[in-house]
């Protein structure tokens, strides 16, 4: 076996070892805070205060889309997608 192949296999073995790797992504997204976001009223600054920096920012023709995601490595997966037009929230999708 060549060195790179052994390195890849060793890396995969570590990823598969239970309890050795933390597969969490992001921070929990409290439903109560999501309910504070109002389309047409909530500003970017308020969203930053509520949720911090997004995992991803995507420009669109009217403004920007911010994506927040939380996964605990087990069963919990939350996603919050907020679209801004100008400085105000235009749509909120949470699941």
C-alpha positions as a Python dict, from the first residue, in 0.01 Angstrom:
ca = {
    (1, 'X'): (0, 0, 0),
    (2, 'X'): (135, 344, -84),
    (3, 'X'): (174, 619, 174),
    (4, 'X'): (-119, 839, 54),
    (5, 'X'): (-358, 543, 55),
    (6, 'X'): (-254, 450, 409),
    (7, 'X'): (-303, 810, 519),
    (8, 'X'): (-654, 824, 371),
    (9, 'X'): (-750, 491, 531),
    (10, 'X'): (-614, 603, 867),
    (11, 'X'): (-815, 927, 840),
    (12, 'X'): (-1133, 735, 756),
    (13, 'X'): (-1078, 503, 1050),
    (14, 'X'): (-1058, 804, 1284),
    (15, 'X'): (-1377, 952, 1141),
    (16, 'X'): (-1562, 625, 1192),
    (17, 'X'): (-1442, 569, 1548),
    (18, 'X'): (-1735, 637, 1782),
    (19, 'X'): (-1687, 917, 2029),
    (20, 'X'): (-1363, 1038, 1876),
    (21, 'X'): (-1497, 1303, 1643),
    (22, 'X'): (-1735, 1591, 1717),
    (23, 'X'): (-1960, 1627, 1413),
    (24, 'X'): (-2141, 1938, 1532),
    (25, 'X'): (-2199, 2224, 1292),
    (26, 'X'): (-2308, 2571, 1405),
    (27, 'X'): (-2505, 2666, 1714),
    (28, 'X'): (-2861, 2566, 1810),
    (29, 'X'): (-3125, 2793, 1653),
    (30, 'X'): (-3386, 2871, 1921),
    (31, 'X'): (-3739, 2878, 1780),
    (32, 'X'): (-3825, 3167, 2013),
    (33, 'X'): (-3558, 3383, 1848),
    (34, 'X'): (-3676, 3285, 1499),
    (35, 'X'): (-4025, 3406, 1596),
    (36, 'X'): (-3877, 3751, 1670),
    (37, 'X'): (-3777, 3794, 1305),
    (38, 'X'): (-4051, 3982, 1119),
    (39, 'X'): (-4062, 4012, 743),
    (40, 'X'): (-4037, 4374, 632),
    (41, 'X'): (-3928, 4501, 975),
    (42, 'X'): (-3628, 4313, 1117),
    (43, 'X'): (-3289, 4455, 1011),
    (44, 'X'): (-2959, 4283, 933),
    (45, 'X'): (-2813, 4418, 1258),
    (46, 'X'): (-3096, 4264, 1459),
    (47, 'X'): (-3047, 3926, 1287),
    (48, 'X'): (-2675, 3943, 1369),
    (49, 'X'): (-2762, 4017, 1731),
    (50, 'X'): (-3004, 3723, 1748),
    (51, 'X'): (-2802, 3458, 1563),
    (52, 'X'): (-2448, 3583, 1508),
    (53, 'X'): (-2268, 3552, 1177),
    (54, 'X'): (-2433, 3320, 925),
    (55, 'X'): (-2273, 3001, 799),
    (56, 'X'): (-2311, 3136, 447),
    (57, 'X'): (-2403, 3463, 272),
    (58, 'X'): (-2528, 3443, -85),
    (59, 'X'): (-2588, 3756, -295),
    (60, 'X'): (-2908, 3770, -500),
    (61, 'X'): (-3060, 4030, -731),
    (62, 'X'): (-3247, 4215, -453),
    (63, 'X'): (-3006, 4180, -163),
    (64, 'X'): (-2861, 3881, 15),
    (65, 'X'): (-2952, 3541, 157),
    (66, 'X'): (-2813, 3433, 494),
    (67, 'X'): (-2803, 3066, 588),
    (68, 'X'): (-2775, 2934, 944),
    (69, 'X'): (-2745, 2562, 1014),
    (70, 'X'): (-2712, 2348, 1323),
    (71, 'X'): (-2640, 1976, 1328),
    (72, 'X'): (-2548, 1791, 1647),
    (73, 'X'): (-2395, 1486, 1476),
    (74, 'X'): (-2684, 1267, 1583),
    (75, 'X'): (-3044, 1346, 1496),
    (76, 'X'): (-3090, 1720, 1531),
    (77, 'X'): (-3070, 1930, 1217),
    (78, 'X'): (-3200, 2288, 1204),
    (79, 'X'): (-3177, 2535, 919),
    (80, 'X'): (-3271, 2900, 903),
    (81, 'X'): (-3266, 3084, 570),
    (82, 'X'): (-3322, 3460, 578),
    (83, 'X'): (-3354, 3670, 264),
    (84, 'X'): (-3290, 4044, 281),
    (85, 'X'): (-3414, 4311, 46),
    (86, 'X'): (-3204, 4615, 124),
    (87, 'X'): (-3154, 4616, 502),
    (88, 'X'): (-3483, 4448, 592),
    (89, 'X'): (-3578, 4080, 611),
    (90, 'X'): (-3804, 3984, 320),
    (91, 'X'): (-3848, 3608, 385),
    (92, 'X'): (-3774, 3364, 666),
    (93, 'X'): (-3767, 2986, 628),
    (94, 'X'): (-3700, 2770, 936),
    (95, 'X'): (-3700, 2395, 965),
}
